[in-house]
Amino acid sequence: MMMMGAGHGNDHAPLCFRSSLTQEPLDGIFRSLRPPLVLPRDHNLSIFSFLIKNYVSYPEKPALIDAYFGETLTYS
């Protein structure tokens, strides 16, 4: 099984599912090997406002990915 890495400015190369997660034996929580995401402090910020605000920084990246239907929405 393959998965894509997540994050802003991170390398989005596919990772092997098994090698992309670590498990802390004491708490049983799976953690990504990728750096943590920086989330906006404004809790009232909608997903659409967030995407539009950041499109200049990532014009070649997908804006939204619908995993269920396999569709990708881009900024262009």
C-alpha positions as CSV (number, residue, x, y, z in Angstrom):
1,M,0.0,0.0,0.0
2,M,1.3,3.4,-0.9
3,M,0.5,6.8,0.6
4,M,1.4,10.4,-0.2
5,G,3.2,12.5,2.3
6,A,1.4,15.6,3.6
7,G,2.4,19.0,4.5
8,H,3.3,22.4,3.1
9,G,6.6,22.5,1.3
10,N,7.4,18.9,2.3
11,D,8.6,16.4,-0.3
12,H,5.4,14.7,-1.7
13,A,7.2,11.6,-2.9
14,P,5.2,8.4,-2.3
15,L,6.2,6.5,0.8
16,C,5.7,2.9,1.7
17,F,2.9,2.8,4.2
18,R,4.8,0.6,6.6
19,S,7.9,2.8,6.6
20,S,6.0,6.1,6.8
21,L,4.6,5.5,10.3
22,T,6.1,4.8,13.7
23,Q,4.4,3.4,16.7
24,E,5.1,4.5,20.2
25,P,4.9,1.2,22.2
26,L,3.7,2.8,25.4
27,D,0.6,4.7,24.0
28,G,-0.1,2.8,20.7
29,I,-0.3,6.0,18.7
30,F,0.9,5.9,15.1
31,R,3.0,9.0,14.1
32,S,4.1,10.1,10.6
33,L,7.8,10.4,9.9
34,R,7.1,13.6,8.1
35,P,7.5,16.9,10.0
36,P,4.4,18.2,11.8
37,L,2.0,20.5,9.9
38,V,1.6,24.1,11.0
39,L,-2.1,24.7,11.3
40,P,-3.7,28.2,11.2
41,R,-4.4,29.8,14.6
42,D,-7.7,31.2,13.3
43,H,-10.2,28.5,14.3
44,N,-12.9,30.3,12.2
45,L,-10.9,30.1,9.0
46,S,-12.8,28.0,6.4
47,I,-11.0,25.4,4.3
48,F,-11.7,27.5,1.2
49,S,-10.2,30.7,2.7
50,F,-7.2,28.7,3.8
51,L,-6.6,27.2,0.3
52,I,-7.1,30.5,-1.5
53,K,-4.7,32.3,1.0
54,N,-2.0,29.7,0.2
55,Y,-2.3,29.1,-3.5
56,V,0.4,31.6,-4.5
57,S,3.0,29.5,-2.5
58,Y,2.0,26.2,-4.1
59,P,0.6,26.8,-7.6
60,E,1.8,23.5,-9.0
61,K,0.4,21.4,-6.0
62,P,-3.1,19.9,-5.7
63,A,-5.6,22.0,-3.7
64,L,-7.9,19.1,-2.7
65,I,-7.7,15.4,-3.2
66,D,-10.9,13.3,-3.1
67,A,-9.5,9.9,-2.2
68,Y,-12.9,8.2,-2.4
69,F,-13.5,9.2,-6.1
70,G,-9.8,9.6,-7.0
71,E,-10.3,13.2,-8.2
72,T,-7.8,16.1,-7.7
73,L,-8.7,19.7,-7.7
74,T,-5.9,22.1,-8.6
75,Y,-5.4,25.8,-8.1
76,S,-5.4,26.5,-11.8
